[in-house]
Amino acid sequence: MANIKFKIKKGDTVKVIAGDDKGKTGVVKAVFPKNHQVIVEGIKVAKKAVKPSEQHQNGGFIAKEMPIDISNVAKVEE
């Protein structure tokens, strides 16, 4: 498989063009080229249940940003 290059990189500002968060903008936190996905700050936030541990003393729910397909975001020119 050829090396895939995307125009969207970590730190870029993008706008969501499809899905539940359509119209929102955010900064790219991570890019996953193999899966064609990106994680955008504040977009597609899911609540995840966690067990008590050293990091999360009481356990409970945490808000976690989930990956979104790269075709559903567009780079915002600044």
C-alpha positions in Angstrom: 0.0 0.0 0.0 1.3 3.4 -0.9 2.2 6.0 1.7 -0.9 8.1 2.2 -0.5 11.9 2.6 -3.2 14.1 4.0 -3.5 17.9 3.9 -4.7 17.9 7.5 -2.0 17.8 10.1 -1.8 17.9 13.9 -2.5 21.5 15.1 -4.6 22.6 12.1 -8.0 24.2 12.6 -10.7 22.2 10.9 -14.5 22.5 10.5 -16.8 19.5 10.6 -18.8 19.2 7.4 -20.8 16.0 8.2 -22.2 14.2 11.2 -23.7 15.2 14.5 -21.2 18.0 15.1 -21.7 19.5 11.7 -20.6 23.2 11.6 -18.4 23.1 14.7 -14.7 24.0 14.5 -11.7 22.7 16.5 -8.0 21.9 16.5 -6.7 18.6 15.4 -5.1 16.7 18.3 -4.1 13.5 16.4 -4.1 12.0 12.9 -4.4 8.3 12.1 -3.5 7.8 8.4 -4.0 4.1 8.4 -7.6 4.4 9.6 -8.3 7.7 7.7 -9.3 9.3 11.0 -8.5 12.4 13.1 -9.2 13.4 16.7 -10.5 17.0 16.9 -10.6 18.9 20.2 -14.2 19.2 21.5 -15.7 17.2 18.7 -17.5 13.8 19.0 -17.1 13.7 22.8 -18.3 10.4 24.3 -18.8 9.5 28.0 -16.6 6.5 28.9 -17.0 4.5 32.1 -13.7 3.9 34.0 -13.0 1.7 36.9 -11.2 3.1 40.0 -7.5 3.2 39.6 -4.5 5.4 40.5 -5.3 7.9 37.7 -9.1 8.0 38.5 -9.4 7.5 42.2 -13.2 7.2 42.3 -13.9 5.9 38.8 -17.1 7.0 37.2 -17.5 8.6 33.8 -14.9 10.7 31.8 -15.5 12.7 28.6 -13.3 11.3 25.8 -12.9 12.6 22.2 -13.4 9.9 19.7 -11.9 9.7 16.2 -13.9 11.1 13.2 -13.4 10.2 9.6 -11.0 12.6 7.8 -13.5 13.0 4.9 -16.0 14.6 7.4 -13.6 17.5 8.2 -12.3 20.4 6.1 -9.3 22.6 6.8 -10.1 26.2 7.8 -7.9 28.8 6.2 -6.8 31.4 8.7 
